Amino acid sequence: MRILVTGGAGFIGANFLNLLVPRHPEHHFVNLDALTYAANLGSLEAVANRPNYTFERVDLCDFSALRAVFAQHKPDVVVHFAAESHVDRSITGPRAFLRTNVEGTFNLLEACRELWPPGQGLLHHVSTDEVFGSLGATGLFHEETRYDPSSPYSASKASSDHLVRAWHRTFGLPVRVSNCSNNYGPLQFPEKLIPLLILNLLERKPLPVYGQGLNVRDWLYVEDHCEAIWVIINAGQNGRTYNVGGRSEQRNIDVVKKLCLLIAEESGAPEAELVGLVRHVPDRPGHDLRYAIDSSRIEAELGWKPRESFESGLRKTVRWYLANRAWIDSVRTGEYRRWIELNYGSR
């Protein structure tokens, strides 16, 4: 089987490839990535030289280049991770989110439709719980929850979800969709909450917390998410949506406190000193109060459940960042960006 992975040099895509390329030498994985700021080929060193892995630098918005890759590799399955995904960036610069998440998804759907005869192939579209908007103090998002996006990011992902389902209903394109809760784990770009807090704790920098830190998120360890996607690809139903959550709701302020405790335990730093770094900052516009995923469908129909609790996954994440300072330094200094341009700038 030939599997094309869009956004495979990003956080979730790289974890997906690192997990599955060694495990499945019978399949060939093609990593298609534009190598924007949050992509990092250094995250894929473990699989870069394997015979069942190929990298292609392509922007999904370049339809002719995308078609050429499809013609060359003729994928049987496409796993669509590629997206602009940071809510704060979508507020200050929404145009890039519409371009990548909407136009890029449209191009990908058309490339799949051109390559595959009717009823053949599979596009698995990876989306977010943010498309559902904000929950109150109770309740869960399920697959039939009405869409109510609050930010340019979630609106662009909602748009891409609708495109994928429309191509299935109108053209018969085989698709499956998953909406996941907040991912965390190794290789995450440090603009996101957990890696940002870890690095600030290690450097004794302030820990910014929006408002009072009472916003609630369901946290999903990235490898659990990757396993869920693989299960859906192999056992899911076409046209079906699967919610993927960690059953680990946490208030943001409690995430901060748990990280302070873990860093103190792992590094020997005084916990009180670390907690003293918390700084409450004005809330961002359109900040949803609570997200929580109902994963009953994927658990009942496909037998998937998360292996990691939030506590076990968070400790693994802290230990990874402590043990991989070279990766962190390359991301934060821009060294890996210069390496990308040196090696791929003219391709």
N, C-alpha and C positions, 0 to 999 in steps of 0.2 A: 504494500500500500504506500502511495506517495502522499505525504501530509504537508501542506503548506501552512506555515504559522505566520500570521501578520503581527508585527510588533514584538517579534521574538527576542529582541535585545532589550526590551523593557523589563520591568520588575516581574510581573506574573509570567510573561512569555518566556523569559530566561529561566525561571524556575521550572516551567513546564518542560522546556527542552532539556535542561540538566537532569530532570527526573526521568524522562521517557526515552531520550536518544540512546543511552546505554542499556536500558531495560529492553528495548525493542529493536535489535539489529536487523530484524526482518523488514522493518519499515524504513523508508527514506524521508527525512525531515528537511524541508526547505524553509529557512528563516528569512522572511521578507521584512525589511525594516528600513525606514528612511534615515535612521540615526539622528534623530533630533536630540534636544538637550538631555532628556532623561534616559536615552538609550546608551548602552555601554557594552561593547563587545568583550571587554574584560570580564564581564559576568559569565561568559560562555567559554572560557578557556578550557574547561574540563571536557567539552564536546567538540571544540573547533576542528580538531584533526581526525575525528571519527569518519569512517567511510560512508556512513549513512546520514551525514549532516552536510548541508550546503547553505551558504549565506549569499543573499542577493540584496544589494542596496537599491531600494526602489521606494518612491513616494506613491502612496495609493492615489493621490490626486493626479499623477502622471499616467493617464490611461494607456497610452501607447506602450510605455515601459512595462506596465502591469500586464498587458496582453502578451508582450514578448516573453515574460517569465512564465505565464500560463502555457504558452505555446511550447516553450522549451521543456518544462518540468511536468506538465499535464497532471496536476494533482488530483487525487481521488477524494481527498478531504481537505477542507480549508478551516482553520481555527482562527477566528478573528479577534485578536487582542488589541490591535492597533487603535489607539485613541489618545486624544488630549484628555487628561483626567484630573487635573488639579482645580478644585472649585475656585480658590482665590485667584488663580490665573485667568479663569474664565470671566471673572468679574472685571478685571482690569483690561483684558484683551479677548473678547468673545469671538472675534472673527476666525481665529485659528481653530477654535473648537467646531464651528460650523463647517469649516473647510475640511478638516480631517475626519470628523465624526459623521458628518452627513454626506458630503461629496465623496469622501474616500470610501465610505460604505456602499454608496451607490455604484461607484466604479467597480468595486469588488463583486457586487451582485451581478453586474453586467458581464464581467469577465467569467464568472462561474457559468452564467447562462449561455454564453457563447461556446464554452468548452464542452459542457456536459450535455449529452442527449437527454431528452425528457425523462425524468424519474431517476437519473443517475447522479452520482456524486453526493457530497454532503457539505454544507456550510454550517459550522457551529459558531454562533454569534455570542460573544461574552459581554454582558451588560451589568448594570448596577442596581442596587436597591434604591438609589436616589431618584430614579424616575417616578417612584410612587409618592414622593413628597414627604410630609411630616406626619408621624403618628402622635397620638396623645399618650397619656401615661399607660394605657393598656392597649392590647391588640397586637396583631402581627400582620406583616405583608404576606399575602399569598399570591399565587400566580394570576388570579383574576382581579387583584386589587386595581382600582382605577388609577391611571397615570395622572400625576399632579406635580410636575417638576417645578422646582423653586429657583434654580440657578441657570445661567447659560450652559454650564456643563451638563446638568441633568436634562435640560431641554434638548440639547444636541444628542445625548444618548437616547432619550425617548424617541427622537426623530429617527435615529438609526434603527431602533427596535421596530418601529412601525414599517420602515422600508423593508426590513428583512421579512417580516410577516406578510407584507403585501406581495413581495416577489414569490413567496410560497403560494399564496392564494390565487394570484393572477397568472403566474407562469408555471406553477407546479414545481418550483425549485425546491429540492429537499433541504430543509433548514431545521435546526434546533437552536433554542435560545436559553441562556442561563442568566439569571439576575443574582448577583452575589452581594454579600455584605462587605464591610471594610476588611480588606486584606492587610496582613502584616507579616514580616519575616525577613529572611536574608535578601540582600540585593536591592532593597527599596531605596529609591532616590530620596535624599534627605530633606526634601521640601515637605514630605508627608509627616503626620504627627509623631508617630512612634520613633522613626529614625532621627527626626529633628530633635526630639526630647533626649534621646540617648546621647547624641553627639554633644548637645548643649550641657548635659550632665557631666560628661567626661571632661569637658573644657571649662566647667563651672560658669557657664553663661546663663542668662535668665531663661526661664521656662515660660513662654507665652501661653496663656490660657484664655480663650475667648469667654467674655462675660464671667460668670461664676463657675464655669466648667460643668454645668448641669446637663448639657446635651448628651444624649445617650446613643451609643452605637453598638451594633452587634459585630464582634471581631472574629475573623476567620483566618486561621493560619494558612499561608500561601500554598504549602504542599497539600494540605487537605483540599483546597480549592482545585488544584491541578488534578488530583485524583478524581474529584467529582466530574470535571470536564471529560477526562478520559472514559469514565463510566458512561456518561451521557453519549459520547461519540460511539461507543461500542454497543450500548444496550438501550439507548433512548429511542423515542418515537419521533418520526419526522413531523414537523409542525407543532411540536409540543414545547412548552416552556417549563423550566425547572428552576425553582429558587434554591440557592445554595447559601446556607448560613452556618455560623459556628455555635449557635446557642450560647453565646457568651456576651450578654449585654453588659456594658460598662459605661458609667458616667466618665466624661473626659477628665474630671479632676481626680477620679479614682485611678484612671490609667496613669496619670502623672505620679500619684503617690506610690503605686506599685512599682513603677520604674525607679523611683528614688530608692525604694527598699532594695530592689534587685541590684542596682548599681552599687549601693552601699555594701551588700553582701559579696558581690563579685569582685569589687575593687578595693574594699577596705575603707572607703571614704565614710565619714560620719553622716548618718542618715539625716540628722537635723540640719546639717549644713546644706545638703542637697534640697531638702524640702523648702529651705529658706530662699531658694532661687526662683520659686513660683512668682510670676507676675501676671496679674489679671489685666487683660487688655480689652478695648471696646469690641463688642461682638461684630461679626461680619454681616453684611446685608443678606437677607434671605436664608439665615442659618436655621435649618430644620432642627426641631427639638429632639426627635427620637426616631431611629430606624430599628426595626426588628424583623427578622426573616422567619417565616414558617417553612422549614425544609421537609415537611411531612411527605410530599410527593416523591422526591428523589430517594428519601429513606425507605418508603414503603414499596415503591415500584422498582427501584434499581439497587437497593441494599447498601447505599452509601451512607456513612456517618462520619463526622469529623473525629480524627484520632486524638487531636491535641485539645486540651483544655486551654483557656486563656492563660492560666498561670504557667503551664508547661511550655506552651508556644512562646510566651513572652520571655521566659528564661532562655530558651534556645536562641531567640532573636538577639537578646542582650549579649550572650556569649559569642554569637557570630560576629557582631560588630566589634566586640573587644578583641577578637582574634584576627580581624581583617582590616587593620588600620591602613594598610597600603591601598586597598580598594577605596576606602573612605577618602584618603588623601587625594587619590587620582580624580575622584569625582568632584571634590570640593575645590581643587586647585585648577581644574580644567585640563590636567595632563592628558586624560583619556580623550578629550575633545581634539587636542592637537594631534594625538596618535591617529584618530579616525581620519582627520583631514589629510594627514601625511600619507596614509595607506589607501584611502578610498576617495579622496577629494576629486580625483580626475576620472573616476569610473562612472 
